[in-house]
Amino acid sequence: MAPAVAAGGRVGTVEAPAAAAAAAASQKKPCACGFQVCACTGSAAVASAASSLDMDIMDSGRIGPAGTEGWVGVELGPETDESGGVVDDRPVFRTEKIKGVLLYPYRVLIFVRLIAFTLFVIWRISHKNPDAMWLWVTSICGEFWFGFSWLLDQLPKLNPINRVPDLAVLRQRFDRPDGTSTLPGLDIFVTTADPFKEPILSTANSVLSILAADYPVDRNTCYVSDDSGMLLTYEALAEASKFATLWVPFCRKHGIEPRGPESYFELKSHPYMGRAQDEFVNDRRRVRKEYDEFKARINSLEHDIKQRNDGYNAAGVHGEGQPRPTWMADGNQWEGTWVDASENHRKGDHAGIVLVLLEHPSHNRQYGPPASADNPLDFSTVDVRLPMLVYVSREKRPGVNHQKKAGAMNALTRASGLLSNAPFILNLDCDHYINNSQALRAGICFMVGRDSDTVAFVQFPQRFEGVDPTDLYANHNRIFFDGTLRALDGMQGPIYVGTGCLFRRITVYAFDPPRINVGGPCFPMLGGMFAKTKYEKPGLEMTMAKAKAAPVPAKGKHGFLPLPKKTYGKSEAFVDSIPRASHPSPYEPAETVATDEATMAEAVNVTAAEFERKTGWGKEIGWVYDTVTEDVVTGYRMHIKGWRSRYCSIYPHAFIGTAPINLTERLFQVLRWSTGSLEIFFSKNNPLFGSTYLHPLQRVAYINITTYPFTAIFLIFYTTVPALSFVTGHFIVQRPTTMFYVYLGIVLSTLLVIAVLEVKWAGVTVFEWFRNGQFWMTASCSAYLQAVFQVLIKVIFQRDISFKLTSKLPTGDEKKDPYADLYVVRWTPLFITPIIVIFVNIIGSAVAFAKVLDGEWTHWLKVAGGVFFNFWVLFHLYPFAKGILGKHGKTPVVVLVWWAFTFVITAVLYINIPHIHHSSGAKVSHAHHGQKFLGWP
């Protein structure tokens, strides 16, 4: 089946005024790349150990304001613009250290708790329990693992920092008075796999927010990957591109935030930020009406396509059993998946498609028409150009492993390399939209500074809407994003977490960084141990000396490529585009964005199912294959080469997505993540064996990420055995002493204080910290445990692991209750273990209570510690218990009533059933005269 090819497209020309060219030639350029502010000529990082006097001295060298504690990327040497004027040399972002009043006690307490925990374990080892040696050995192993995993989690957090982009400086440097900009190009990838599980209205809103973002229109291209190959997705994007001609100018005219229409029109208040307030109300009313009609068309697309197909197929000759094609609006057959699936036109078996929905715009502003009878909105002072929009559906064939999202991202990388070939790539999931129109500029701030040429990617935190106000299942996960990732930014950088990530394109092509400094602000001397003065492999980033000597980088063993040419596939056009993808580039910028027939045909070719055969895609190049968590592994591969990453958290939030608030979907999501983490541990990507270019504490962070699910094994033991000890009479600690309580008290109290300090410097609330702990308990007892079993089965029996796509469609009645899906119960085996843990702890506490009431145990104070621990477990599993009760869980008292009922029934049965009572009582009464009950549960 011949692939579908979209030809045509406007061919734009990059302006280069003769006067500006002459002025640039007469000036002494800082680099042959042609960029006035670039990363070619070196960098510097200023450590924060200087005193105020030192900073006063350094202030004369433009390192930073006197008295600051932050270390900043410093841009050396004066920069000039095209007219010869001096460009503001302030950095485009600033780096701020956490206040010492929070950070220093935080570090000290980590050290104190480590000592106390070590002494506690020594005490435990020296005080054996001869009556239950298996219990003693198992508990020692569990306590050692808990301490080890806590240390893995805390060590990478020793140097948390804040990075703040300076958008004013960015505008001053790159934006010109005539409205054009020299900001680097940016390709935005949006991936979707199923328009029924991932609502097409969400995808359309994501695309609309991208088209309306505040970034140079001619340097911003949006690519949408549709792995289903369905006409439904394409026509939804076609409708979105039509509505964008109204929505985007409206956003620019009135400074609309957020720029996803669905989220904007759901706001109760609309703070005005534009320049035509008197027209705002009428304009908004008109756009709102158009958006409602747009939604109606989107929601009726499925029916319209079926109706169109019936009409075309009825007019044609189709006998019984003959294929029934799916028809586009222009009367052509759809080359992808048909509504009535047939050979070569079904999911997993269809041709490749690359279609341009919005052509590349011109490089000059184009103002809209004034208000008229046909056009009630006045856009005469608004630039109405739209960014380029491309639909991509890669070819799929039976028997070919298409590698899910990782394969889609690699196909988009190749197709975009032939078309726009922007030096930077931003990837977003289809349910994420741009909430802050300045988000793209904020991310670019961390890519264009002098010290930024070694930055591989910039990770934004994931934020979600539609989550219930209590965040019952910790969907926001801010402890991870604002705690762990922010802290890693002080080392080698945050890990890649799948969406909301801005990449330097050449890192995807396996290029090495121009230099390596893994020390960071906390360990600057350490970086010097691994620094490289020049490339061992050919690279694109040039030093000043090389820039003066040659207009292009010197060829290496593989020409201008870091790997053999065949590694990138059999496409000469694509391979030729690779060296031109760097920023700053030694090549002249492309004068056109090619969308001619030959280029579009080649774009279809590079997305073919067989294109990656015998290439390095998925292994040495691009997103990594054969793992559930391709995001983490891809970022890890970049870090071990010496690349760095940065964390960008801005407010209003950069991107907002949709989270599964249903308990079952949430646990399946965590199961997929934890399984992928363990897969990394048992693969060649194990961070224990990573290169020496990996920062030591960055390695610790990756080890923690790949081993945390093992906690489930020991946590199941600790959440059940202490409760069962009340029934069996065997306890973990036989005879606690004063030092035992001292060590235990220090370990617990320091843990609490460390958590409070971490909450303060991370900027999260104590409630979020509690919610995170509660869901950690739920996930450990369910998803983590199953992940361990699945990965062990895969390793031992070599069986592949597959997961279903997480559904983002609500199943509850959202009209009556926006959080109705929270109370929908979908049974899964993942529920079994937490339910058992809940009943074991209730029964254990009830038995202890019954024994005290019945006089079997007179030392009730010694029971209190174990009962308190049981209730601590129940408290952490309370959200789970509330979730499995479904609609009844809306009333929190119901959970407590069920727990109390189970507790009372168990206690009454224990006291009144003679067989259990007498047999157990005889055993324990003997313990009153011996040493059995002197233990700690």
DADA-V668772 format. One record per backbone hydrogen bond with DSSP energy under -0.5 kcal/mol. NH is the residue of the N-H (numbers start at 1). CO is the residue of the C=O. Records with the same first field share a line. If there is no record, write none. Layout:
BEGIN
NH=CO + CO
END
This chain:
BEGIN
4=352
6=354
7=5
12=10
14=591
21=17
22=18
23=19
24=20
25=21
26=22
27=23
29=27
34=31
38=36
42=39
44=74
46=72
47=45
50=47
55=51
56=52
57=53
58=54
59=55
60=56 + 57
61=58
62=59
63=58
68=65
74=44
76=74
81=85
84=81
87=79
94=164
96=94 + 162
98=160
102=99
103=99
104=100
105=100
106=102
107=103
108=104
109=105
110=106
111=107
112=108
113=109
114=110
115=111
116=112
117=113
118=114
119=115
120=116
121=117
122=118
123=119
124=120
125=121
126=122
127=123
128=126
130=128
132=129
136=132
137=133
138=134
139=135
140=136
141=137
142=138
143=139
144=140
145=141
146=142
147=143
148=144
149=145
150=146
151=147
152=148
153=149
154=150
155=151
156=152
157=154
158=155
160=157
161=486
162=96
164=94
166=92
167=165
170=166
171=167
172=168
173=169
174=170
175=171
176=180
179=176
182=174
186=219
187=424
188=221
189=187 + 426
190=223
191=428
192=225
198=194
199=197
200=195
202=199
203=199
204=200
205=201
206=202
207=203
208=204
209=205
210=206
211=207
212=208
213=210
214=437
215=213
219=216
220=217
221=186
222=388
223=188 + 221
224=390
225=190 + 223
226=224 + 392
227=192 + 225
229=226
231=337
233=230
234=230
235=231
236=232
237=233
238=234
239=235
240=236
241=237
242=238
243=239
244=240
245=241 + 242
246=243
247=243
248=244
249=244
250=246
251=247
252=248
253=249
254=250
255=251
256=251
259=434
261=259
264=260
265=261
266=262
267=264
273=254
274=254
275=253
279=276
280=276 + 277
281=277
283=279
284=280
285=281
286=282
287=283
288=284
289=285
290=286
291=287
292=288
293=289
294=290
295=291
296=292
297=293
298=294
299=295
300=296
301=298
304=300
305=301
306=302
307=303
308=304
309=305
310=306
311=307
312=308
313=309
314=310
315=311
316=312
318=316
322=319
325=323
328=332
331=328
334=326
337=229
338=345
340=324
341=339
342=345
345=342
346=349
349=346
350=396
351=335 + 344
353=393
354=4
355=391
357=355 + 389
358=389
368=379 + 382
372=375
379=369 + 377
382=379
384=366 + 382
388=220
389=358
390=222
391=355
392=224
393=353
395=607
396=350
400=397
401=399
402=400
406=403
407=403
408=404
409=405
410=406
411=407
412=408
413=409
414=410
415=411
416=412
417=413
418=414
419=415
420=416
421=416
424=185
425=503
426=187
427=501
428=189
430=191
432=429
433=656
435=433 + 654
436=654
437=435
439=436
442=438
443=439
444=440
445=441
446=442 + 443
447=444
448=444
452=449
453=450
455=452
456=454 + 644
457=644
458=502
459=457 + 646
460=458 + 500
461=648
463=461 + 655
465=657
471=468
474=471
480=477
481=477
482=478
483=478
484=479
485=480
486=481
487=483
488=484
489=485
490=487
491=488
493=488
500=427
501=427
502=458
503=425 + 501
504=456
505=423 + 503
507=504
508=504 + 505
509=505
510=507
511=506
522=490
523=519
527=523
528=524
529=525 + 526
530=526 + 527
531=528
547=543
548=544
549=545
550=546
556=559
559=556
561=558
567=564
568=565
569=566
571=569
575=571
576=572
577=573 + 574
578=574 + 575
579=575
580=577
581=578
582=579
594=419 + 592
600=596
601=597
602=598
603=599
604=600
605=601
606=602
607=604
608=605
611=608
613=610
615=612
616=567
618=621
619=616
620=616
621=616
622=508
624=630
625=618
630=628
633=629
634=630
635=631
636=632
637=633
638=634
639=635
640=636
641=637 + 638
642=639
643=638
644=454
645=492
646=457
648=459
649=647
650=648
656=433
657=463
659=465
661=659
666=662
667=663
668=664
669=665
670=666
671=667
672=668
673=669
674=670
675=671
676=672
677=673
678=674
679=675
680=676
681=677
682=678
683=680
686=683
689=686
690=687
694=691
695=693
699=695
700=696
701=697
702=698
703=699
704=700
705=701
706=702
707=703 + 704
708=704
710=707
711=708
712=709
713=710
714=710
715=711
716=712
717=713
718=714
719=715
720=716 + 717
721=717
724=720
725=721
726=722 + 723
727=724
728=724
729=725
732=936
733=936
734=732
736=934
741=737
742=738
743=739
744=740
745=741
746=742
747=743
748=744
749=745
750=746
751=747
752=748
753=749
754=750
755=751
756=752
757=753
758=754
759=755
760=756
761=757
762=758
763=759
764=759
769=765
770=766
771=767
772=768
773=769
774=770
775=771
776=772
777=773
778=774
779=775
780=776
781=777
782=778 + 779
784=779
785=779
786=782
787=783
788=784
789=785
790=786
791=787
792=788
793=789
794=790
795=791
796=792
797=793
798=794
808=197
814=812
817=813
820=817
822=819
823=820
824=821
825=823
826=824
827=825
831=828
832=829
833=829
834=830
835=831
836=832
837=833
838=834
839=835
840=836
841=837
842=838
843=839
844=840
845=841
846=842
847=843
848=844
849=845
850=846
851=847
852=848
853=849
854=850
855=851 + 852
856=851
857=851
858=856
860=858
862=859
863=860
864=860
865=861
867=863
868=864
869=865
870=866
871=867
872=868
873=869
874=870
875=871
876=872
877=873
878=875
881=877
882=878
883=879
884=880
885=881
886=883
888=885
889=886
890=887
891=888
892=890
894=891
895=891 + 892
896=892
897=893
898=894
899=895
900=896
901=897
902=898
903=899
904=900
905=901
906=902
907=903
908=904
909=905
910=906
911=907
912=908
913=909
914=912
917=913
918=914
919=915
920=916
921=917
922=918
923=919
924=920
925=921
926=922
927=923
928=924
929=925 + 926
930=926 + 927
933=927
934=931
935=932
936=733
END
